Amino acid sequence: MKSASRAMALGFLLPCLIALAAAVALSALAIGQRVDIASGLNKRSGSVTWFSSPEQGISLVSQRSGNDAWGFFEWPEKEIYGFFGGSRTLRLEGAEALAGDVKLVERGKLAMEIEVHSGMMEGKARVLSPLGRLFLPLSIEDGAGDQRQSFFHVESLRGTSPSSSLILDRLLRRGKSPADYARDRWADFKKSRASIPEGIEWPSAFVERQYFISGFSSIYSIATERYVFEGGAHGNTAMLIDMIDMDSGKILSSDDLFAEGWKLPVAGKLRDEALRLLSGAKEGQGGEMSLVDYGFFEDEIIPSANIFLCESGVGFHFDRYQLAPYSFGDFTFVLPWKELGGLLKASWLEGKLP
């Protein structure tokens, strides 16, 4: 009887032990997908989707991960364009002409995804365990919500094919994978935070976000935006934009795009575009205002080296302080393709334009 009872007990316990082992294995797998074990960072993936509206001519690159959404929006017909970020809802505010329904269709899959690594530290520079946010990963909104804690957040574009992965790693991260790059930045962030004198517990922040602006033919325009705060009145934001030829694996410059003598006429066009955005009218229609009248440092705009290609035309980005005081923010101007005739290299244009 005892042998029979023992056998029955074993027969009952064995399936339970197998189920428990399976549950532990699945839990470990889930944790491994949400936590970078080597560094202790919270991690998650995200998507990059390109939408368009054939009827209105709208183009929208939507990047999503967790509760965060960001990307680049274009409506050439209305001369509206720009970067956006924050919530999952994109709202256009302004003239009644913008009202109405817009139907967007997926334009196609891109050979890239998003990889996100986030971490937080308390005031005494102790790292907070990522397990506390295992099922609700950190977002940029979390970093702005608690002034007693320091915040780290890196969003990287990752290639999904071997060739695109190698190119993006080499050109955007000096050959490092998104995970290795994030670990190195996290190590630097911890050292910087630990160097703050004891008794001073202001928060610090490091946030890096990449935008896929657009891609046609083999040219991908990708922006890397970085925000750093280490005390003081405000943090510093900077954006670096690369035009990457995915066929050759090279970064293109203005010399690859423009013909000789382009800077002076483009400078004039940038000034006109800035006045249009500031006044809501083309130059001459809203009076003879100058950029200085609107608070800019100068009444001219020297073309930026931060150049990108998009559906609307050629874009130029300027960081804070480059054109106006910090409170004005940064500026992005796009010159339409139709206004760039004779300034672009004909040999480059063949088969490249949208």
Helices and strands as residue ranges (DSSP letters): H 2-34, E 35-36, E 41-53, E 58-65, E 68-75, G 76-78, E 80-86, G 96-98, E 105-109, E 112-121, G 130-133, H 140-143, E 150-159, H 162-173, H 178-194, E 205-216, E 219-229, E 236-245, E 250-252, H 254-257, H 263-279, G 292-294, E 307-309, E 313-318, G 326-328, E 331-336, G 337-339, H 346-349
